[in-house]
Amino acid sequence: MHAVVIYESLTGNTRRAAHALASGLDAAGITTVACPITDIDYQALQAADLVVVGGWVDGLLFVGQKPGRAGRFAKMPALAGKRTVVFLTYAIDAGRALEKLSDAVAARGADVLGGITIRRDRLDAGVSDLVDRIVDLVATP
């Protein structure tokens, strides 16, 4: 099983989460490559059985939340038929940003299996939870 984690990061929290996720998936036996959305490893993407797309939440404190730099997700390569999981890091309230990211990734043709939001002050616990969820997902036919 091969996976690729594609992420958009502003302050480094999502980058740290993406690389920790790749390490956790590797440890679980899923060969994983992490790369920023601005430098996608197209060979890894083509070989991937699973794609994880991550970003950060932008917006006001409790209104207008959306994936940060959402235009980059809309311009990602086609993910036709790729099983995909999404995640967002956030500070206070993620609002409906995860749903918006799921929709943007699905618009690229991905089969979005689910997603999770991770508070930036709880990255380790959130990444651990996401690794467990992904391992469970890929174990199910």
Backbone hydrogen bonds, N-H to C=O, Kabsch-Sander energy under -0.5 kcal/mol:
donor,donor_aa,acceptor,acceptor_aa,energy
3,A,31,T,-3.0
4,V,50,L,-1.7
5,V,33,V,-3.1
6,I,4,V,-0.6
6,I,52,V,-3.2
7,Y,5,V,-0.5
7,Y,35,C,-1.9
8,E,54,G,-1.7
16,R,12,G,-2.5
17,A,13,N,-2.4
18,A,14,T,-2.8
19,H,15,R,-2.4
20,A,16,R,-2.4
21,L,17,A,-2.5
22,A,18,A,-2.4
23,S,19,H,-2.1
24,G,20,A,-2.5
25,L,21,L,-2.7
26,D,22,A,-2.4
27,A,23,S,-2.4
28,A,24,G,-1.2
29,G,26,D,-1.9
30,I,25,L,-2.9
31,T,1,M,-1.7
31,T,29,G,-0.7
33,V,3,A,-1.7
35,C,5,V,-3.0
37,I,7,Y,-2.9
39,D,36,P,-2.0
42,Y,40,I,-1.2
45,L,41,D,-2.4
46,Q,42,Y,-2.3
47,A,43,Q,-1.9
48,A,44,A,-1.1
49,D,2,H,-2.8
50,L,2,H,-1.4
51,V,83,R,-2.7
52,V,4,V,-2.9
53,V,85,V,-2.5
54,G,6,I,-2.8
55,G,87,F,-1.8
57,V,89,T,-2.1
58,D,66,K,-3.4
60,L,63,V,-1.3
66,K,58,D,-2.5
68,G,56,W,-4.0
70,A,67,P,-0.9
72,R,69,R,-2.0
73,F,69,R,-0.6
73,F,70,A,-0.7
74,A,70,A,-1.6
75,K,71,G,-1.0
76,M,73,F,-1.2
79,L,108,R,-3.2
81,G,109,G,-1.7
82,K,79,L,-2.8
83,R,49,D,-0.7
84,T,111,D,-2.4
85,V,51,V,-2.2
86,V,114,G,-2.1
87,F,53,V,-2.2
88,L,116,I,-1.7
89,T,55,G,-2.3
90,Y,118,I,-1.9
97,A,94,A,-2.3
100,K,96,R,-1.9
101,L,97,A,-2.4
102,S,98,L,-2.6
103,D,99,E,-2.3
104,A,100,K,-2.1
105,V,101,L,-2.5
106,A,102,S,-2.6
107,A,103,D,-2.0
108,R,104,A,-0.5
108,R,105,V,-1.0
109,G,106,A,-2.1
110,A,105,V,-1.4
111,D,82,K,-2.7
112,V,110,A,-1.0
113,L,84,T,-3.5
113,L,111,D,-0.6
114,G,84,T,-0.6
116,I,86,V,-1.5
118,I,88,L,-3.1
120,R,90,Y,-3.1
122,R,119,R,-2.2
123,L,120,R,-0.6
126,G,122,R,-2.4
127,V,123,L,-3.1
128,S,124,D,-2.3
129,D,125,A,-2.2
130,L,126,G,-2.3
131,V,127,V,-2.8
132,D,128,S,-2.2
133,R,129,D,-2.4
134,I,130,L,-2.6
135,V,131,V,-2.7
136,D,132,D,-2.2
137,L,133,R,-2.4
138,V,134,I,-2.7
139,A,135,V,-1.3
140,T,136,D,-0.9
140,T,137,L,-0.6
